[in-house]
Amino acid sequence: MTFAVTLKKLLLVIAAIPLLYVSFLLLLINESVQRHALYAHKINTAWWQDLNEPERWGFLKNQVQAFNLTTPDGEILYAWHILPVALYSKNQKTLLLEPLGLASDAANSRAARLLRDDPESRLVITFHGNAGSVSQGWRTDTYRALAAAADKVHVLTVDYRGFGYSTGSPTEEGLIVDGTTLVDWALEVANIPPERIVIVGQSLGTAVATAVVEHFVVQRHVEFAGIALIAAFSDLSTLILTYAAGGVVPFLSPLRMFPRAQQYFSTKIKDTWRTRNRLANVVCHSRKLDLILIHAKNDYDIPWSHSNTLFYTAVNATSEKGMSREQIDGVKQHIDLGAQGWTNVWSAADNQYGLKRIQQTILRHGGHNRIMTYDSISKAVFELFKL
């Protein structure tokens, strides 16, 4: 009798799983639910910690300057400016005298002056992935790695609207506004010329970074020292077909046996994030370009095949006539890195403006997030800065 009851309960649970999954899909059609699932901005593993105390994450006192930015549509964004360790050491006495916490006048803070007044300073603007805030997971380790690697490289990052202490709710259009607002601060307030700025994005941040660069290249004819996209995806509609949150919870992949249903739900995605199209547009409109794509082969959130798609898309965009993958494979430079992975490099010379260089590095290890702390990321930034 006990076995029969247990078996009956087990069968009921098994029968309920498809119903729960269908209910989940129907919920995802709702715009608000969908965006909460996509951006996960309310999932914060450090919600009890004060972001205005960066020392909690191993930074030196006043090495990080927290400040607010106001977007053109009125949202208040929370940002961090991380000083390079060597520069901090040289200026420690004056930095220790600066007020703690959120800057009331970020443009005239000691950190901003150190960035603005040094003609040799470099700035990495980073756009993080979904969930949490600037302090989530491996992000602070990434900032520290970049800030400790060279005495002239500053790091600037921001929480998108609805993330961390930033106001509002995330949308594709809104995050692009947030990204352009941060870059505008670097260009117009910190007065850093674009040739001394590298744009870095990871995961969702690669879509934001690409859209922001497209805005500046196409609409303002502003080009940066380089772009690094880590764990990028080609577009959300393609990603969602195979995506599993944390590599465990699937979205549309269980519908593979029902392609029409899969296609139906994929058309209901509000924010499409077509990075593939935007990246091609960036390549076409850039006079010169230095782009690096990095992905881990063991990334179970976003398969490395997405970076493969973006590499071939970007290379193809350097040619007016277009090229097949076979043609590209016959010309690209392939570098075997052994146990580390491999690199593909494509260079297209322009006699009038210079070089368009597109590099793809696939690492055998690093996963989806920890890869950001690997030396390959710091090395890529140095290459883009020509350091």
C-alpha positions, 0 to 999 in steps of 0.5 A: 500500500505504501509503495502504491501511494508513493508510486502514485505521487511520483507519477503525479509529479512527473505528469505535473512537470510538463504542465508547469513548463507550459505555464512557465512559457505562457508566463514568459509571454508577459512583457514584465515577466519576460524581462525579469527572467532575461535581465534577472536584475532582482537577483542579487547575491550581495543585497545586504552589502553596501555598494558604497563600501567597495573595500568589502570586496578587497579594494583599497580605501577610496580606490573606487569612486562611486558616483551617480549619472543621470540619463537623458530620460531621467534615470539615475545610474550607479557607477564605479570608477576604479583606480589602477593600483600603482597610481593609487599608491603614488597618490595614497595620501591625498586619496585617503583625505577624500570623502568616503562613499558616493561622490557628491561631485564626481567630475571634480573628485580626486579620482576623476582628476587623476584620470582627466589630467594624465595625457597617458591615462587609459580607460576600460569601460566595462558592461557586465552581464545580467543579474545583481550589481557591479559587485556580483560574482566575479565582477570585482575580481575582474576590476581588480585584475585590470586595475592591478595590471598597469599603472595607467589603466582605469576601469569604469563600470555601471549598473544598468537601470533597475540593477543595484542602486540604479533606478528604473526598469531594464529594456533593450532601448533603456540599457543602450541609453545607459551605456551611451550615458556612461561613455558620454561621461568618459568623453565629455566629463572625464575628457578622455579621447576615444582612442584611449578608451577600450569597450569591454562587455561580458555576456549580456554586456556584449550586446550592450557594448556592441549597441553602444559602439554602433551608436557612436560609430554610425551616428557620431563617427566616434571610434574607440581604441578597441572592443573586447566581447567575452562570452557573446551571443549572436542574438537573443532569439537564437540564444533562447532556443538552447539557453539554460539559466546557469546551464541547468534551467532550460527556456525553449530547448525542451520544445526542439521536438515541436519547432512550430511551438519553439518558433512561436515563443521565440517571436514573442521575445520583446528585446531581441538584442541582434548583436550579429547585425549590429556588429556587422554594421560597426565593421562596415562603418568603422574606418579602422577597427580592433575587435577581440572575441573571447569565449570559453569552450566549457561555457554552459550558459552561452555556447562558444559557437555564438562567438564563432558566428560573430567572428565570421559575421565580422570578417565577412563585413570587411568585404563588400562582396562577402565571403564564405566560411571556406574562403575565410578559413583559407586566409585567416591566421590560426594559432594553436595555444595548446592546452589554453585553446586557440586563436584565429586572426583576420586582418583587412587593410584599408589604404586610406584609413588603416587596419581592421583587425578581428581576433577570436580566442577560444579558451578550453577553460573559464566557464561563463563568468570566471573567464573574466578573471583570466589573464587572457582578458587583461592581455586582450585589453593591453593589445587593444591599447597597444601597451 
